[in-house]
């Protein structure tokens, strides 16, 4: 079980084509802050029908895009 499973489930339930979450929102949903390992874990999201679009360090946001 991934430490980001609760985030992936949240993203899947959201259902939007594309949406953005702040790092703080991700931390609240996942129960763990985004760290360098997020880059490894993000591959798991494809199992939930989504992929990571853009990770902005400046804006502290992550964009999630639905896979067609």
MITIMAR-13794 format. One record per residue (C-alpha): residue in one letter; residue number from 1; chain; x, y, z. Coordinates in nm, 3 decimals, always signed. Layout:
N
node type=A, seq=NUM, mol=A, east=X, north=Y, up=Z .
...
//
This chain:
68
node type=X, seq=1, mol=A, east=+0.000, north=+0.000, up=+0.000 .
node type=X, seq=2, mol=A, east=+0.135, north=+0.338, up=-0.105 .
node type=X, seq=3, mol=A, east=+0.160, north=+0.631, up=+0.131 .
node type=X, seq=4, mol=A, east=-0.032, north=+0.829, up=-0.133 .
node type=X, seq=5, mol=A, east=-0.325, north=+0.583, up=-0.174 .
node type=X, seq=6, mol=A, east=-0.571, north=+0.819, up=-0.005 .
node type=X, seq=7, mol=A, east=-0.465, north=+1.095, up=-0.247 .
node type=X, seq=8, mol=A, east=-0.505, north=+0.869, up=-0.550 .
node type=X, seq=9, mol=A, east=-0.853, north=+0.766, up=-0.433 .
node type=X, seq=10, mol=A, east=-0.947, north=+1.131, up=-0.379 .
node type=X, seq=11, mol=A, east=-0.829, north=+1.219, up=-0.730 .
node type=X, seq=12, mol=A, east=-1.026, north=+0.931, up=-0.881 .
node type=X, seq=13, mol=A, east=-1.344, north=+1.029, up=-0.695 .
node type=X, seq=14, mol=A, east=-1.305, north=+1.392, up=-0.803 .
node type=X, seq=15, mol=A, east=-1.383, north=+1.289, up=-1.159 .
node type=X, seq=16, mol=A, east=-1.287, north=+1.619, up=-1.324 .
node type=X, seq=17, mol=A, east=-1.094, north=+1.614, up=-1.651 .
node type=X, seq=18, mol=A, east=-0.821, north=+1.831, up=-1.500 .
node type=X, seq=19, mol=A, east=-0.776, north=+2.003, up=-1.164 .
node type=X, seq=20, mol=A, east=-0.512, north=+2.154, up=-0.939 .
node type=X, seq=21, mol=A, east=-0.432, north=+2.100, up=-0.572 .
node type=X, seq=22, mol=A, east=-0.188, north=+2.291, up=-0.355 .
node type=X, seq=23, mol=A, east=+0.090, north=+2.111, up=-0.170 .
node type=X, seq=24, mol=A, east=-0.098, north=+2.184, up=+0.155 .
node type=X, seq=25, mol=A, east=-0.418, north=+2.028, up=+0.018 .
node type=X, seq=26, mol=A, east=-0.221, north=+1.721, up=-0.091 .
node type=X, seq=27, mol=A, east=-0.071, north=+1.697, up=+0.258 .
node type=X, seq=28, mol=A, east=-0.418, north=+1.719, up=+0.418 .
node type=X, seq=29, mol=A, east=-0.565, north=+1.453, up=+0.187 .
node type=X, seq=30, mol=A, east=-0.268, north=+1.213, up=+0.183 .
node type=X, seq=31, mol=A, east=-0.170, north=+1.264, up=+0.546 .
node type=X, seq=32, mol=A, east=+0.190, north=+1.314, up=+0.435 .
node type=X, seq=33, mol=A, east=+0.366, north=+1.606, up=+0.268 .
node type=X, seq=34, mol=A, east=+0.499, north=+1.594, up=-0.087 .
node type=X, seq=35, mol=A, east=+0.866, north=+1.504, up=-0.087 .
node type=X, seq=36, mol=A, east=+1.113, north=+1.388, up=-0.350 .
node type=X, seq=37, mol=A, east=+0.968, north=+1.035, up=-0.340 .
node type=X, seq=38, mol=A, east=+0.643, north=+1.175, up=-0.488 .
node type=X, seq=39, mol=A, east=+0.813, north=+1.159, up=-0.828 .
node type=X, seq=40, mol=A, east=+0.846, north=+0.781, up=-0.788 .
node type=X, seq=41, mol=A, east=+0.497, north=+0.729, up=-0.646 .
node type=X, seq=42, mol=A, east=+0.318, north=+0.937, up=-0.911 .
node type=X, seq=43, mol=A, east=+0.339, north=+0.643, up=-1.153 .
node type=X, seq=44, mol=A, east=+0.079, north=+0.464, up=-0.937 .
node type=X, seq=45, mol=A, east=-0.183, north=+0.723, up=-1.029 .
node type=X, seq=46, mol=A, east=-0.231, north=+0.577, up=-1.378 .
node type=X, seq=47, mol=A, east=-0.403, north=+0.278, up=-1.214 .
node type=X, seq=48, mol=A, east=-0.672, north=+0.526, up=-1.103 .
node type=X, seq=49, mol=A, east=-0.722, north=+0.675, up=-1.451 .
node type=X, seq=50, mol=A, east=-0.518, north=+0.991, up=-1.395 .
node type=X, seq=51, mol=A, east=-0.169, north=+1.123, up=-1.442 .
node type=X, seq=52, mol=A, east=+0.030, north=+1.411, up=-1.298 .
node type=X, seq=53, mol=A, east=+0.032, north=+1.708, up=-1.533 .
node type=X, seq=54, mol=A, east=+0.259, north=+1.973, up=-1.385 .
node type=X, seq=55, mol=A, east=+0.424, north=+2.006, up=-1.047 .
node type=X, seq=56, mol=A, east=+0.497, north=+2.373, up=-0.979 .
node type=X, seq=57, mol=A, east=+0.752, north=+2.438, up=-0.706 .
node type=X, seq=58, mol=A, east=+0.697, north=+2.813, up=-0.742 .
node type=X, seq=59, mol=A, east=+0.318, north=+2.798, up=-0.702 .
node type=X, seq=60, mol=A, east=+0.337, north=+2.489, up=-0.477 .
node type=X, seq=61, mol=A, east=+0.069, north=+2.312, up=-0.682 .
node type=X, seq=62, mol=A, east=+0.012, north=+1.981, up=-0.858 .
node type=X, seq=63, mol=A, east=-0.209, north=+1.942, up=-1.167 .
node type=X, seq=64, mol=A, east=-0.394, north=+1.614, up=-1.217 .
node type=X, seq=65, mol=A, east=-0.518, north=+1.514, up=-1.564 .
node type=X, seq=66, mol=A, east=-0.764, north=+1.239, up=-1.652 .
node type=X, seq=67, mol=A, east=-0.630, north=+0.980, up=-1.896 .
node type=X, seq=68, mol=A, east=-0.854, north=+0.948, up=-2.202 .
//
